Amino acid sequence: MNAVERMLQQAIYDTFLERNEKYLPVGDKALNCYVRRECLQDLIYALQHDPRFYQDPWWRLHSNIGTHLISFRSYKKALDASDKRCMQIVVDQLTGKFYADWDLYNTQDLANIVAHLFVEVLPIPWTWKAKMRSNV
């Protein structure tokens, strides 16, 4: 079980997910899978009303997940008071395709948006070595 799965389990969102051959943890940082069809609207409703998450406008950057996307991010330390990371959850509202990952920077303000884009999304050359080491 990777870190994203543990946080989803702690937040009780793991119960909405299908556990089958399409359930694919990605290292310790991400998870690709599908929401159980009968739970799709319940999951979206729960995330929209969970005070630990806010609706995120950056779903367009995850077009590989699908076309009818909705995206949520947790506030820093909202899921684990000792953890400085935030979780992003992207769901295709038609197919139920689900993606979740951990980020060091959330998108609540301009400074964090710039840090997220240039350190995590489009890493600059001096971060590549550190990023490669952290993926091992």
Secondary structure, 3 states (H helix, E strand, C coil): CCHHHHHHHHCCCHHHECCCCCCEEECCCEEEEEECHHHHHHHHHHHHCCCCEEECHHHHHHCCCCCCEEEEEECCCCCCCCCCCEEEEEEECCCCEEEEEEECCCCCCHHHHHHHHHHHHCCCHHHHHHHHHHCC
